[in-house]
Amino acid sequence: MKPALSLIASALLAAALPAAAQDSSVARGKYLVSTSGCHDCHTPFKFGPNGPEPDMSRALSGHPEGLQMPPAPKLAEGPWLVVSSATNTAWSGPWGVSFTANLTPDAETGLGKWTLKDFVATIRTGRHLGRGRPVLPPMPIPVYNNFNDADLEAIFRYLQTVPAVRNRVPEPLAPLTASSQ
């Protein structure tokens, strides 16, 4: 009877190890998301007692779909290059207007249908799903390219655990040309 118990205990231990490794990967992903500035742009800001702060009730949901942005102000010549919305989720610069993506696992408006391969390809190539339109500023693709594959997998695994938020982010807007102003 003892050998049978050992086999059962071994099987249970073997089954538990991948779950523990997964938990460790998710915890690593949470740490990386929390320390790499992801909330700075992908979580809409609200005005709090100390000024603008991330609205964690909409964590990582990107630019609010109901927030219609007016045309971006034209900046005077000089050292100013970009302007940001009060939510810190819409950015205007020489590339046009970009809106931060919904990183929650919502299947229709977020990363819910993405695979790990899609996520890694996006970061590695700087293109949506690794093959689509360019990922625009202020997304620090050159910096995030320094993440190793295990870190990117941990980030992706963590993002799959956050609450899904249905929030359709607008498509980027092309830059205004002199003739369209």
C-alpha positions in Angstrom: 0.0 0.0 0.0 2.9 2.4 0.7 4.1 2.3 -2.9 0.7 3.2 -4.2 0.5 6.2 -1.8 4.0 7.3 -3.0 2.8 7.1 -6.6 -0.3 9.1 -5.8 1.7 11.6 -3.8 4.3 11.9 -6.7 1.5 12.4 -9.2 -0.1 15.1 -7.1 3.2 16.8 -6.6 3.9 16.7 -10.3 0.5 18.2 -11.1 1.0 20.9 -8.5 4.4 22.0 -9.8 3.2 23.5 -13.1 0.5 25.5 -11.2 3.1 26.8 -8.8 5.4 27.7 -11.7 2.4 29.4 -13.4 1.6 31.4 -10.1 5.3 32.4 -10.0 5.2 33.6 -13.6 2.0 35.6 -13.0 3.5 37.2 -9.9 6.6 38.1 -11.9 4.3 39.6 -14.6 2.4 41.7 -12.1 5.7 43.0 -10.7 6.9 43.9 -14.2 3.7 45.6 -15.2 3.7 47.5 -11.9 7.3 48.7 -12.2 7.6 49.3 -16.0 5.1 52.1 -16.3 2.3 50.2 -18.0 -0.4 51.8 -15.7 1.1 55.3 -16.6 -0.6 55.1 -20.0 -2.8 52.1 -20.2 -4.8 52.9 -17.0 -6.9 56.1 -17.5 -6.0 58.9 -15.0 -8.6 60.6 -12.8 -8.1 63.6 -10.7 -7.5 62.6 -7.1 -6.6 64.5 -3.9 -3.0 64.8 -4.9 -3.6 65.5 -8.6 -3.8 63.0 -11.5 -3.6 59.4 -10.6 -4.4 56.1 -12.3 -8.1 55.1 -12.0 -7.5 51.5 -10.9 -11.2 50.6 -11.4 -10.3 50.8 -15.1 -6.9 49.2 -14.7 -5.1 48.6 -18.0 -8.3 49.2 -20.1 -6.7 51.9 -22.3 -8.2 55.1 -23.7 -11.9 55.3 -22.6 -14.1 54.6 -25.6 -16.6 57.3 -24.5 -14.0 60.0 -24.4 -14.2 61.8 -27.7 -11.1 63.9 -28.2 -11.3 67.3 -29.9 -8.6 68.0 -32.5 -5.2 68.2 -30.9 -3.9 71.7 -30.3 -1.3 72.9 -32.7 2.0 73.4 -30.8 4.2 76.4 -31.5 7.6 75.8 -33.0 10.1 75.0 -30.3 11.0 72.3 -27.9 7.4 71.1 -27.2 6.8 68.0 -29.3 3.8 66.2 -27.9 0.5 66.8 -26.1 -1.3 64.3 -23.9 -5.0 64.0 -22.8 -5.9 64.5 -19.2 -6.5 60.8 -18.9 -2.9 60.2 -20.2 -4.4 57.7 -22.7 -4.4 59.9 -25.9 -1.2 61.3 -27.3 -0.6 63.7 -30.2 2.7 64.3 -32.0 4.3 64.2 -35.4 3.0 60.6 -35.8 -0.6 61.7 -35.5 -2.8 60.8 -32.5 -2.4 57.5 -30.7 -4.6 56.0 -28.1 -3.4 53.5 -25.5 -4.6 49.9 -26.0 -6.9 47.9 -23.8 -4.6 45.3 -22.2 -7.3 43.5 -20.3 -8.4 40.0 -21.4 -11.7 41.2 -22.9 -12.2 39.0 -26.0 -13.7 41.7 -28.2 -11.8 44.8 -27.2 -8.7 43.7 -25.4 -6.1 40.9 -25.5 -8.6 38.1 -24.9 -8.1 36.5 -28.3 -4.3 37.2 -28.5 -1.8 34.4 -28.0 1.5 34.6 -26.3 3.1 34.5 -29.8 1.0 37.6 -30.9 2.0 39.5 -27.7 5.7 38.7 -28.1 5.7 39.5 -31.8 4.1 42.9 -31.1 6.8 43.9 -28.6 9.7 42.4 -30.7 8.6 44.0 -34.1 6.8 47.1 -32.9 3.9 46.2 -35.1 0.3 45.3 -34.0 0.2 41.5 -33.7 3.7 41.4 -35.1 2.5 42.2 -38.7 0.0 45.1 -38.6 0.2 48.8 -38.2 3.1 50.3 -36.2 2.8 50.5 -32.5 3.0 54.3 -32.0 4.5 56.6 -29.4 4.6 56.9 -26.5 4.8 53.1 -26.3 8.5 52.5 -25.5 9.1 49.5 -27.8 12.9 50.1 -28.0 13.0 49.8 -24.1 10.6 46.9 -23.9 12.6 45.0 -26.5 15.0 44.5 -23.6 12.6 42.1 -21.8 13.7 38.5 -22.3 11.1 36.0 -23.5 10.4 34.7 -20.0 9.6 38.3 -18.9 7.3 38.8 -21.8 5.6 35.5 -21.1 5.2 36.5 -17.5 3.7 39.9 -18.5 1.3 38.2 -20.9 0.2 35.6 -18.3 -0.4 38.3 -15.7 -2.5 40.4 -18.2 -4.7 37.4 -18.7 -5.6 37.4 -15.0 -6.7 41.1 -14.6 -10.4 41.8 -14.8 -11.6 42.1 -18.4 -12.9 45.5 -19.2 -15.0 46.0 -22.3 -13.6 49.2 -23.8 -13.1 49.7 -27.5 -10.2 52.0 -28.1 -10.3 54.2 -31.2 -7.9 53.6 -34.1 -4.9 56.0 -34.3 -5.3 59.1 -36.4 -2.9 60.1 -39.1 -0.9 63.3 -38.7 -2.4 66.5 -40.0 -0.7 67.8 -43.1 -0.5 71.5 -44.0 -3.3 71.0 -46.6 -5.7 69.4 -44.1 -5.3 72.0 -41.4 
